[in-house]
Amino acid sequence: MLATLPAQPADALLALIKLYAADERADKIDLGVGVYRTGQGETPVFGAVKAAEQKLVAEQDSKAYLGPEGDMGFVEALKPVIFGKGFAPIARIDGMQTPGGTGGVRLAVGLAKKAGVTRVIMGSPSWPNHAQIMKDLDLGVVAFNHAKDGAVDMDALRAAIADAAPTDAILLHGCCHNPTGIDYSEADWDEIAALLKDKGLLPILDLAYQGLGYGMEEDAYGVRKVMATVPEALLAYSCDKNFGLYRDRVGAVYVLAASKDQLPAIMSNGASLARANWSMPPDHGAAAVRLILEDEGMTAQWLDELDQMRTRMRQVRDKLAASGTQGSVDMTPYGTQSGLFAMLPLTSEQILSLRNDHAIYMAGSGRINVAGLTTGNIDKFIDAIAAVSA
């Protein structure tokens, strides 16, 4: 039977990683993989995470299962980080741990499907795994243009919400949009929240990069506004980027119910889905995050490290923006965008030329990881863009 399975297309990003590794040029630049890098090109372990792990090794007295909901101390500790203090609907919110933000999205969409959702509306382009999750769950996808001329396309979003069916949900990025880096403003979020409430449309919010845009509070504005306005919502959260815990797969899903009394039944469905998908989430990374958030000193250290990351990426964006127009590419919009990613308006031939002629590796879509740029290679990158797009 297994011999009947057709080969699936190779993952383009994994193929790019192999090509980059095989390139022997000393000045090669990797802008494909979506992880943070320092100015020296490293992806370090946070000092706060190291301290928490040392405490965990010293104090943890068991590796027994915690249950499909995972470390609920971690889930509770994240609530004030995500929602802030005094968040009015907090009594109607419950959550559970998931394997990374991907697990959070998967569980959120799975819950939406069990509740009767048949299609998910989402902006295009989006993180590629969003569409793969919808396909695997046999849900329809209704696409609208996320951005136009370097800014969010609010007209397209308004039309998508207006045309939504009663069994639709809508997926929105909370901040640091992947792959464009183009985010909704606070005024946009105010309007979006009101439109969702008026339409009765279920929002699925993906908050994967809190703290990497403009700050912890600023980056949470959209999800807080929506969840303070609508009666029901689902939120997927990732600690992979803002705690640097990529391989430990640390995430959560949160449910906003119309009534606190509805939460036990809803979360029982979440536990059932988790049990069928991964049984129990991995504990180590979530336990480290919990220890950080329970300790004022480690929390301050973590936030300081996060500030340094955000500042470095902002400096890269400012440098790109200051270069103005290079060839046919206007670099100035990248200074007002946020997070790890940006999209370059390049053809496949130009992207191939960057790789072959300049040793610059990026996704075929034109997405780049701005954290792959450093003071040592950014001038080379800017010159190469001018050369291939002239």
C-alpha positions in Angstrom: 0.0 0.0 0.0 2.7 2.5 0.9 4.2 2.1 -2.6 1.1 3.8 -4.0 2.0 7.1 -2.3 3.1 9.7 -4.8 6.2 11.7 -4.1 5.5 15.2 -2.8 7.1 18.3 -4.2 10.4 19.2 -2.3 10.1 22.0 0.2 11.6 25.0 -1.6 13.0 26.5 1.6 14.7 23.2 2.6 16.2 23.0 -0.9 17.5 26.5 -0.5 19.2 25.6 2.7 21.0 22.8 1.0 22.1 25.0 -1.8 23.4 27.7 0.6 25.3 25.1 2.6 27.0 23.8 -0.6 28.1 27.3 -1.8 31.8 27.7 -1.0 31.8 31.5 -1.5 33.0 33.2 1.6 30.7 36.2 1.2 27.5 34.3 0.7 24.3 35.7 2.4 21.4 33.6 3.7 18.1 35.6 3.8 15.9 32.5 3.5 15.6 30.8 6.9 13.2 32.6 9.2 15.2 32.8 12.4 16.7 35.8 14.1 20.4 36.4 13.7 22.8 38.7 15.5 25.1 41.2 13.7 27.6 38.3 13.7 25.2 36.0 11.9 24.4 33.8 15.0 21.1 32.6 16.4 22.0 32.6 20.1 20.2 31.1 23.2 18.8 33.9 25.3 20.7 34.5 28.5 17.3 34.5 30.3 16.5 31.1 28.8 19.9 29.7 29.9 19.3 30.9 33.5 15.8 29.4 33.4 17.1 26.1 32.1 19.7 25.9 34.8 17.0 26.5 37.4 14.9 23.8 35.7 17.7 21.3 35.9 18.3 22.0 39.5 14.7 22.0 40.6 12.6 19.8 38.3 11.8 16.6 40.1 9.8 14.7 37.5 9.4 14.1 33.8 5.9 12.6 34.1 3.2 13.6 31.7 1.3 16.8 32.4 -1.7 16.0 30.2 -2.8 17.2 26.7 -3.2 20.8 28.0 0.5 21.0 28.9 2.0 23.3 31.5 -0.9 25.4 32.6 1.4 27.6 34.7 3.1 28.5 31.4 -0.3 29.2 29.8 -1.4 31.4 32.8 2.0 33.2 32.9 1.6 34.3 29.3 -1.8 35.8 29.7 -0.6 39.2 31.1 2.1 39.3 28.4 -0.4 38.8 25.7 -3.4 40.6 27.1 -1.9 43.1 29.5 -3.1 43.9 33.0 -6.8 44.5 33.6 -8.0 43.0 30.3 -11.8 43.1 30.7 -12.7 39.8 28.9 -10.0 37.8 30.7 -12.6 35.8 32.6 -13.9 34.5 29.3 -10.4 33.4 28.1 -8.8 30.0 28.7 -5.9 28.3 26.9 -3.6 25.3 26.6 0.0 24.6 25.5 0.8 23.5 22.0 3.8 22.4 20.1 4.9 25.8 18.8 2.8 28.4 17.1 2.1 25.9 14.3 0.4 23.6 16.8 -1.5 26.6 18.1 -2.8 27.5 14.6 -3.6 23.8 13.9 -5.6 23.5 17.2 -7.4 26.8 16.7 -8.4 25.9 13.1 -9.4 22.4 14.3 -11.6 23.9 17.0 -13.2 26.3 14.4 -14.0 23.4 12.2 -15.6 21.4 15.0 -17.7 24.4 15.7 -19.0 24.5 12.2 -16.6 26.6 10.2 -16.2 25.4 6.6 -14.0 28.1 5.1 -11.2 30.4 6.3 -10.7 33.9 4.9 -7.1 35.0 4.9 -4.9 37.6 3.3 -2.5 36.7 0.4 0.4 36.3 0.6 0.5 34.6 4.0 2.8 32.1 5.8 2.7 29.1 3.5 1.8 26.7 6.3 -1.4 28.5 6.9 -2.8 27.2 3.6 -1.3 23.7 4.2 -3.1 23.4 7.5 -6.4 24.4 6.0 -6.0 21.9 3.2 -5.1 19.1 5.6 -8.2 19.9 7.6 -10.3 20.0 4.4 -11.3 23.6 4.9 -11.9 26.0 2.0 -9.7 29.1 1.8 -11.0 32.5 0.6 -8.1 34.8 -0.3 -8.0 38.6 -0.3 -5.1 40.9 -1.1 -3.2 41.7 2.1 -1.2 44.6 0.7 -1.2 47.0 -2.2 1.5 49.4 -3.2 3.5 48.7 0.0 0.6 49.3 2.4 -2.3 47.1 3.7 -5.2 46.8 1.4 -8.0 47.8 3.7 -10.5 47.9 0.8 -9.8 44.2 0.0 -10.2 43.3 3.7 -13.4 45.2 4.0 -14.9 43.5 1.0 -13.8 40.0 2.3 -15.5 40.6 5.6 -18.6 42.0 3.9 -18.9 38.9 1.7 -18.3 36.4 4.5 -20.7 33.6 4.9 -22.1 32.5 8.3 -19.8 29.5 8.5 -16.6 31.4 7.6 -13.8 32.4 9.9 -11.0 34.9 9.2 -7.3 34.4 9.9 -5.3 37.6 10.7 -1.7 38.1 11.7 -1.4 40.0 15.0 1.9 41.8 14.1 5.1 41.5 12.0 3.2 40.0 9.0 4.8 37.0 7.5 6.0 37.4 4.7 5.4 41.0 3.9 6.2 42.9 7.1 3.3 45.1 6.4 1.0 45.5 9.4 -2.3 47.1 10.2 -2.2 50.4 12.1 -4.0 50.9 15.4 -6.7 52.8 13.5 -7.0 49.9 11.1 -7.4 47.4 14.0 -10.1 49.6 15.5 -12.0 49.4 12.3 -11.4 45.7 11.8 -12.6 44.9 15.3 -15.9 46.8 14.7 -16.4 45.1 11.3 -15.9 41.6 12.7 -18.3 42.3 15.5 -21.0 43.7 13.2 -20.6 40.7 10.8 -20.5 38.1 13.5 -17.3 36.6 11.9 -15.1 34.4 14.0 -11.5 35.7 14.1 -8.5 33.3 14.3 -5.5 35.5 15.4 -1.9 34.4 14.8 0.5 36.2 17.2 3.9 34.7 16.4 6.2 37.7 16.8 5.1 39.8 19.7 8.0 42.1 20.7 9.8 42.0 17.4 7.9 44.9 15.8 7.6 48.0 17.8 7.3 46.6 21.4 5.4 44.2 23.5 2.4 46.5 24.1 2.4 47.9 20.6 2.5 44.5 18.9 -0.4 43.2 21.0 -2.7 46.1 20.2 -4.6 44.3 17.4 -5.3 41.1 19.2 -6.4 42.9 22.3 -8.7 45.3 20.4 -10.3 42.4 18.5 -10.7 40.2 21.6 -12.1 43.1 23.6 -14.7 43.8 20.9 -16.0 40.4 19.6 -17.9 37.8 21.6 -15.7 34.9 20.4 -12.2 34.5 19.1 -9.3 32.0 18.8 -5.6 33.1 19.3 -2.5 31.1 18.4 0.7 32.2 20.1 4.3 31.3 19.6 7.3 31.7 21.9 9.7 30.4 19.2 10.8 33.8 18.0 10.5 36.1 20.9 12.2 33.6 23.3 14.5 32.1 20.7 13.1 28.6 21.4 12.7 27.5 17.8 13.6 23.8 18.2 11.8 23.4 21.5 8.4 24.1 19.9 6.8 26.4 22.5 3.3 27.7 21.7 -0.2 28.1 23.1 -3.8 28.5 21.9 -6.3 30.7 23.7 -10.1 30.7 23.4 -12.4 33.7 24.0 -15.9 32.4 24.7 -19.1 34.4 24.7 -19.7 33.2 28.2 -17.3 31.9 30.9 -19.7 29.0 31.4 -19.0 27.8 27.9 -15.2 27.5 28.4 -15.1 24.0 30.0 -17.0 22.4 27.0 -14.9 24.3 24.4 -11.6 23.4 26.1 -12.6 19.7 26.4 -12.8 19.8 22.6 -9.4 21.3 22.5 -8.0 18.6 24.7 -9.6 15.9 22.5 -8.0 17.4 19.4 -4.6 17.7 21.1 -4.8 14.1 22.3 -5.5 12.9 18.8 -2.8 15.1 17.2 0.2 15.0 19.5 -1.1 13.6 22.8 1.1 15.7 25.1 3.1 18.9 24.1 6.8 19.0 24.8 7.5 20.4 28.3 11.1 21.8 28.5 10.8 25.1 26.6 7.4 26.0 28.1 8.7 25.3 31.6 11.7 27.6 30.8 9.3 30.4 29.7 7.2 29.9 32.8 10.2 30.3 35.1 11.3 33.4 33.2 7.9 35.0 33.6 7.6 34.0 37.3 10.9 35.8 38.1 11.1 39.6 37.8 14.9 39.5 37.2 14.7 37.0 34.5 11.7 38.7 32.9 13.7 42.0 32.8 16.7 40.2 31.3 14.5 38.6 28.6 12.8 41.9 27.7 16.2 43.6 27.5 17.4 40.9 25.1 14.3 41.2 23.1 14.7 45.0 22.9 18.2 44.4 21.5 16.8 42.1 18.8 14.2 44.6 17.8 16.6 47.5 17.7 19.0 45.6 15.5 16.3 44.8 13.0 15.0 48.3 13.1 18.6 49.5 12.2 18.7 47.1 9.3 15.4 48.4 8.0 16.5 52.1 8.4 19.6 51.3 6.4 17.6 49.7 3.6 15.2 52.6 3.6 18.0 55.2 3.5 19.4 53.6 0.4 16.4 54.9 -1.6 15.7 53.4 -5.0 18.1 50.7 -6.2 17.5 49.8 -9.8 13.8 49.3 -10.1 13.3 48.6 -6.3 12.2 51.4 -4.0 13.7 50.4 -0.6 12.1 53.2 1.4 8.9 51.3 2.5 11.0 48.7 4.4 11.7 51.4 7.0 8.1 51.5 8.1 7.5 47.7 8.1 8.0 45.4 11.0 9.5 42.1 12.1 11.7 39.6 10.5 10.4 39.6 6.9 10.0 41.8 3.9 9.0 41.1 0.3 11.2 42.3 -2.6 9.4 42.9 -6.0 11.8 40.8 -8.0 11.3 38.4 -10.8 12.4 34.7 -10.6 15.2 35.5 -13.0 16.5 38.4 -10.8 16.3 36.2 -7.7 18.3 33.5 -9.5 20.8 36.1 -10.5 21.2 37.2 -6.9 22.0 33.6 -6.0 24.3 32.7 -9.0 26.1 36.0 -9.4 26.1 37.5 -5.9 25.8 34.5 -3.5 22.6 35.9 -2.0 20.0 33.3 -1.1 16.4 34.2 -0.7 13.0 32.6 -1.2 11.6 32.4 -4.7 8.6 34.5 -3.6 11.0 37.5 -3.0 10.7 37.2 0.8 13.8 38.0 2.8 14.7 37.6 6.4 16.0 41.1 7.3 17.9 39.6 10.3 20.2 37.9 7.8 21.6 41.4 6.9 24.5 42.8 9.0 26.8 45.8 8.9 29.2 43.5 7.1 27.0 42.5 4.2 24.2 45.0 3.8 26.1 47.2 1.4 26.8 44.2 -0.8 23.1 43.3 -0.7 22.0 46.8 -1.7 24.5 47.0 -4.5 23.4 43.5 -5.7 19.7 44.6 -5.8 20.7 47.6 -7.9 22.7 45.4 -10.3 20.0 42.7 -10.9 17.1 45.1 -11.2 18.7 47.8 -13.3 
